[in-house]
Amino acid sequence: MWRPYLVPALCLLLFTQCRNNTPAETVASLEEYPATVFVPTMEESFKPYRNVIYTSAFLLAWNGLKQEIKLPLKVSPGNYQLSLVNRSNTFRGALAENEYEKETSVNADVISISTFFHKSLDLEMTLDSVLSGFTFSGKAVRAFGMPVYKNMLTTEIAVLYYKNDDEFIIKLIPKDRQEELILVKGAMRFNRLDALWREASSDIIKGRREMQDPGNTWKYTIQENDALIIPVLHFNIETHYEDIEGQYIRTSAKDYEIATAYQRTAFTLDEDGAIVESEAEVSAVAVDSSGPVVRSRSQHLFFDKPFLIVMKKADAANPYLMMKVENTELMEKR
């Protein structure tokens, strides 16, 4: 899709330069992961009990298509997914123009737009591996973090919000302070990523207020009795949005059929930080018209239940990656 003859070599080169422990170079089809879905927008609703993966790559490609056509697009209101894609703005500001690649090909009545971005958020210090004993929803998985307090590792971790051991938000602090790697554990009250992100953002603001109260110092500093454990995630998956391919878009001048709606995302979260790489392709062919809680002062920041991963620029409102981790399908098993 994105320059197919270059993809394997490019992926291997980029990931090897950043880290030895990298997303799998072999690309797997999403069909191999029945408990995982891709969504092209943050506004799309999803069913429970599935991992949900979003990056801004597809919307960047779609926006490129709209810019190339230059005329307002109309899509059938009956196609839920395509309607969301056509009106979504959550990609805006997530990445600057120099932070992703875009290729445009126009051949007769065929327009093809490809986008690609790669981000590596390395930590200053490697966190500890958790060798045994950690489970996610009762299943043993490989994990990392700070299972035993180490003062030097506390500089890598910031608590952004803490209610209890089942509802909290932390940030792993990368070398590049212009980037943010946020993990959110808590009640998943909504079935859309944009709603979950708004709720998390509201809790982060609440956390900033709470930090001003000296009585909350124990919640917002990592202390000797605290521990942090996060499951390792590692995947490289591609899919075609079948609900979009074959659909028609209309302008005042021409009608187009969506021939290709493709996305690939590779991701690693481990002791060294996080890597994400995502590419997308959209092609269109012109066609003929038609209450108070008592809390312990020891915090166990264990991501052993569903949680969110957010990667974003520090000055951006919208993330370039958001992922709801619901099950162990994308984790490394023990």
C-alpha positions as CSV (number, residue, x, y, z in Angstrom):
1,M,0.0,0.0,0.0
2,W,2.5,2.7,1.2
3,R,5.2,2.0,-1.4
4,P,4.9,-1.8,-0.9
5,Y,8.4,-2.6,-2.0
6,L,9.8,-0.3,0.7
7,V,7.6,-1.2,3.6
8,P,9.5,-4.2,5.1
9,A,12.9,-2.6,4.7
10,L,11.7,0.8,6.0
11,C,10.0,-0.7,9.0
12,L,13.0,-2.8,9.9
13,L,15.4,0.2,9.5
14,L,13.3,2.6,11.6
15,F,12.6,0.2,14.4
16,T,16.1,-1.1,14.6
17,Q,17.5,2.4,14.9
18,C,15.2,3.1,17.8
19,R,15.3,-0.1,19.8
20,N,16.1,-3.8,19.6
21,N,12.7,-4.8,21.1
22,T,10.4,-3.5,18.4
23,P,7.0,-4.1,16.8
24,A,7.0,-7.3,14.8
25,E,8.3,-6.7,11.3
26,T,5.9,-9.3,9.9
27,V,2.5,-7.6,9.2
28,A,-0.6,-9.6,10.4
29,S,-4.1,-9.2,9.2
30,L,-6.7,-7.8,11.6
31,E,-8.7,-10.9,10.8
32,E,-6.2,-12.8,13.0
33,Y,-7.3,-10.8,16.0
34,P,-11.0,-11.4,16.6
35,A,-11.0,-9.4,19.9
36,T,-9.4,-6.3,18.3
37,V,-10.8,-3.6,16.1
38,F,-9.4,-0.6,14.2
39,V,-11.5,2.6,14.1
40,P,-10.7,5.3,11.5
41,T,-12.1,8.1,13.8
42,M,-12.3,8.7,17.5
43,E,-16.0,9.3,17.2
44,E,-16.9,5.8,16.1
45,S,-18.7,3.7,18.6
46,F,-17.5,0.2,19.4
47,K,-18.7,-3.0,21.0
48,P,-17.5,-3.9,24.5
49,Y,-14.7,-6.4,25.4
50,R,-12.5,-5.5,22.4
51,N,-9.2,-3.7,22.0
52,V,-9.8,-0.6,20.0
53,I,-7.0,1.1,18.0
54,Y,-7.0,4.6,16.4
55,T,-4.4,6.7,14.8
56,S,-4.7,9.9,12.8
57,A,-3.1,8.3,9.7
58,F,-6.4,7.4,8.0
59,L,-8.0,10.8,8.6
60,L,-4.9,12.5,7.3
61,A,-5.2,10.5,4.1
62,W,-8.9,11.3,3.8
63,N,-8.2,15.0,4.3
64,G,-5.6,14.8,1.5
65,L,-8.2,13.3,-0.8
66,K,-10.6,16.1,-0.1
67,Q,-7.9,18.7,-0.7
68,E,-7.1,17.0,-4.1
69,I,-10.7,16.9,-5.2
70,K,-11.1,20.5,-4.1
71,L,-15.0,20.4,-4.1
72,P,-17.3,19.7,-1.1
73,L,-18.0,16.0,-0.8
74,K,-21.3,14.4,-0.1
75,V,-21.5,10.9,1.3
76,S,-24.5,8.7,1.8
77,P,-25.9,9.4,5.3
78,G,-26.7,5.7,5.5
79,N,-23.0,4.8,5.7
80,Y,-22.2,5.4,9.4
81,Q,-18.4,4.9,9.2
82,L,-17.8,7.0,6.1
83,S,-20.1,9.8,7.3
84,L,-18.0,10.0,10.5
85,V,-14.7,10.0,8.5
86,N,-15.9,12.8,6.2
87,R,-16.8,15.1,9.1
88,S,-14.2,14.2,11.7
89,N,-11.7,16.9,12.7
90,T,-9.9,15.1,15.5
91,F,-6.8,14.7,13.3
92,R,-6.3,18.5,13.2
93,G,-3.3,19.6,15.2
94,A,-2.4,16.0,16.2
95,L,0.7,16.1,13.9
96,A,2.4,18.9,12.2
97,E,3.0,18.7,8.5
98,N,6.7,17.9,8.9
99,E,5.8,15.0,11.3
100,Y,4.2,12.8,8.7
101,E,4.7,11.9,5.0
102,K,2.1,12.2,2.3
103,E,2.2,11.0,-1.2
104,T,-0.4,12.0,-3.8
105,S,-0.9,10.2,-7.1
106,V,-3.4,11.4,-9.8
107,N,-3.7,9.3,-12.9
108,A,-6.6,10.1,-15.2
109,D,-9.7,9.6,-13.0
110,V,-7.9,7.8,-10.1
111,I,-6.7,9.7,-7.1
112,S,-4.6,8.0,-4.4
113,I,-3.4,9.5,-1.2
114,S,-0.9,7.7,1.2
115,T,0.2,8.9,4.6
116,F,2.8,7.6,7.0
117,F,4.2,8.6,10.4
118,H,6.6,7.1,12.9
119,K,7.0,8.2,16.6
120,S,9.4,6.8,19.1
121,L,8.9,8.0,22.7
122,D,12.0,6.7,24.5
123,L,12.3,7.1,28.3
124,E,15.4,8.6,29.9
125,M,15.9,5.4,31.9
126,T,14.7,1.8,31.2
127,L,12.0,0.7,33.6
128,D,12.2,-2.7,35.3
129,S,10.9,-5.9,33.8
130,V,8.4,-7.8,35.8
131,L,9.6,-11.4,35.6
132,S,6.6,-13.2,37.0
133,G,3.3,-12.9,38.9
134,F,1.5,-10.3,37.0
135,T,-1.9,-11.0,35.4
136,F,-4.2,-9.0,33.2
137,S,-7.9,-10.0,33.8
138,G,-6.5,-13.2,35.3
139,K,-4.1,-14.1,32.4
140,A,-0.3,-14.1,32.9
141,V,1.4,-11.6,30.7
142,R,4.8,-10.0,30.3
143,A,5.0,-6.6,32.1
144,F,7.3,-3.8,33.1
145,G,7.4,-0.8,35.4
146,M,8.5,-0.2,39.0
147,P,7.4,-3.3,40.9
148,V,9.7,-2.4,43.7
149,Y,10.4,1.3,44.6
150,K,13.5,2.8,43.1
151,N,14.1,6.5,43.6
152,M,15.9,6.9,40.3
153,L,12.9,5.6,38.4
154,T,10.4,8.0,39.9
155,T,11.6,10.7,37.6
156,E,10.1,8.6,34.7
157,I,6.6,8.6,36.2
158,A,4.1,11.4,36.9
159,V,0.7,10.8,38.5
160,L,-1.8,13.1,36.8
161,Y,-4.9,11.9,38.6
162,Y,-5.6,9.4,41.4
163,K,-8.9,8.4,42.9
164,N,-8.1,4.8,44.0
165,D,-6.1,1.9,42.7
166,D,-8.8,1.2,40.0
167,E,-9.2,4.8,38.8
168,F,-6.0,6.8,38.0
169,I,-4.0,8.4,35.2
170,I,-0.2,8.4,34.9
171,K,2.3,9.8,32.4
172,L,5.5,8.1,31.4
173,I,7.9,10.9,30.7
174,P,9.9,10.6,27.4
175,K,13.2,12.2,26.6
176,D,11.4,14.5,24.2
177,R,9.3,16.7,26.5
178,Q,7.3,17.9,23.6
179,E,5.6,14.4,23.5
180,E,3.3,12.7,26.0
181,L,2.7,9.1,26.8
182,I,-0.4,8.8,29.0
183,L,-2.1,5.7,30.5
184,V,-5.6,5.9,31.9
185,K,-7.1,3.2,34.1
186,G,-10.7,3.6,35.2
187,A,-14.3,3.0,34.6
188,M,-14.9,2.8,30.9
189,R,-18.3,4.6,30.8
190,F,-18.4,5.4,27.1
191,N,-18.2,3.4,23.9
192,R,-16.3,6.1,21.9
193,L,-12.7,7.1,22.2
194,D,-13.4,10.8,21.9
195,A,-15.8,10.6,24.9
196,L,-13.2,8.6,26.9
197,W,-10.5,11.1,26.1
198,R,-12.8,14.0,27.2
199,E,-13.4,12.2,30.5
200,A,-9.7,11.6,31.0
201,S,-8.9,15.2,30.1
202,S,-11.4,16.4,32.7
203,D,-9.8,14.1,35.3
204,I,-6.4,15.5,34.5
205,I,-7.6,19.0,35.1
206,K,-9.2,17.8,38.4
207,G,-5.8,16.3,39.3
208,R,-4.0,19.6,38.7
209,R,-6.4,21.3,41.2
210,E,-6.0,18.5,43.7
211,M,-2.2,18.8,43.6
212,Q,-2.4,22.3,45.1
213,D,-3.7,20.8,48.3
214,P,-0.8,19.7,50.6
215,G,-3.1,17.0,51.9
216,N,-3.0,15.3,48.5
217,T,0.7,15.2,48.2
218,W,0.8,11.4,48.9
219,K,-1.4,10.9,45.8
220,Y,0.6,12.9,43.3
221,T,4.2,11.8,44.3
222,I,5.7,8.4,43.9
223,Q,6.6,7.2,47.4
224,E,8.4,4.2,48.9
225,N,5.3,2.0,49.3
226,D,4.1,2.7,45.7
227,A,4.5,0.3,42.7
228,L,3.8,0.6,39.0
229,I,3.2,-2.4,36.6
230,I,2.1,-2.1,33.0
231,P,1.6,-5.0,30.5
232,V,3.9,-5.1,27.4
233,L,2.1,-4.6,24.1
234,H,3.6,-5.5,20.8
235,F,1.9,-5.8,17.4
236,N,1.9,-4.9,13.7
237,I,-1.5,-5.2,12.1
238,E,-3.2,-4.1,8.8
239,T,-6.8,-3.9,7.7
240,H,-9.1,-2.7,5.0
241,Y,-12.1,-0.7,6.0
242,E,-14.6,-2.8,4.1
243,D,-17.6,-0.6,5.1
244,I,-15.9,2.3,3.3
245,E,-14.4,0.5,0.2
246,G,-17.0,0.4,-2.6
247,Q,-18.9,3.4,-1.3
248,Y,-19.6,6.5,-3.3
249,I,-18.8,10.1,-2.7
250,R,-20.3,12.9,-4.8
251,T,-19.3,16.4,-5.8
252,S,-20.9,19.0,-8.0
253,A,-18.6,17.9,-10.8
254,K,-18.0,14.1,-10.4
255,D,-18.9,11.0,-8.5
256,Y,-16.2,8.8,-7.1
257,E,-16.0,5.2,-5.8
258,I,-13.7,4.5,-2.9
259,A,-11.5,1.8,-4.2
260,T,-9.0,1.5,-1.3
261,A,-9.4,2.3,2.4
262,Y,-6.4,0.8,4.1
263,Q,-4.5,1.2,7.4
264,R,-1.6,-0.5,9.1
265,T,-0.4,0.3,12.7
266,A,2.6,-1.1,14.5
267,F,3.0,-0.5,18.2
268,T,5.3,-1.4,21.1
269,L,4.9,-0.4,24.7
270,D,7.7,-1.8,27.0
271,E,10.5,-0.9,29.4
272,D,12.0,1.6,27.1
273,G,8.9,3.6,26.2
274,A,6.6,3.4,23.2
275,I,6.9,3.3,19.4
276,V,4.1,3.8,17.0
277,E,4.2,3.6,13.2
278,S,1.1,4.0,11.1
279,E,0.3,4.3,7.4
280,A,-2.9,4.6,5.5
281,E,-4.0,4.8,1.8
282,V,-7.3,6.1,0.4
283,S,-7.9,5.9,-3.4
284,A,-11.0,7.1,-5.3
285,V,-12.0,6.4,-8.9
286,A,-14.2,8.8,-10.8
287,V,-17.4,7.2,-12.0
288,D,-20.5,8.2,-13.9
289,S,-23.0,10.1,-11.9
290,S,-25.7,8.4,-9.8
291,G,-19.3,10.3,47.4
292,P,-16.0,10.4,49.8
293,V,-13.9,7.3,49.8
294,V,-11.4,6.2,52.5
295,R,-8.1,5.5,50.7
296,S,-4.9,3.7,51.5
297,R,-1.8,5.9,51.4
298,S,0.0,3.2,49.4
299,Q,-0.7,3.3,45.7
300,H,-0.7,0.1,43.5
301,L,-0.7,1.5,40.0
302,F,-1.3,-1.8,38.3
303,F,-2.7,-1.8,34.8
304,D,-4.3,-5.2,35.3
305,K,-7.7,-4.2,34.0
306,P,-8.9,-2.4,30.9
307,F,-7.1,0.9,30.3
308,L,-6.3,3.6,27.7
309,I,-3.1,4.5,26.0
310,V,-2.7,8.0,24.6
311,M,0.2,9.4,22.6
312,K,0.0,13.1,21.8
313,K,2.1,16.2,21.5
314,A,2.2,18.2,24.7
315,D,0.7,21.3,23.0
316,A,-2.0,19.4,21.1
317,A,-5.6,18.8,22.1
318,N,-6.0,15.7,20.0
319,P,-3.9,12.5,20.2
320,Y,-2.2,10.9,17.2
321,L,-2.7,7.5,18.8
322,M,-5.4,6.3,21.2
323,M,-5.9,2.7,22.2
324,K,-8.4,1.0,24.5
325,V,-6.8,-2.1,25.9
326,E,-9.6,-4.5,26.9
327,N,-8.0,-8.0,26.7
328,T,-4.7,-9.8,26.3
329,E,-4.8,-10.4,22.6
330,L,-2.1,-7.9,21.8
331,M,0.0,-8.6,24.9
332,E,3.1,-10.9,25.2
333,K,2.0,-14.0,27.1
334,R,4.0,-15.8,29.7
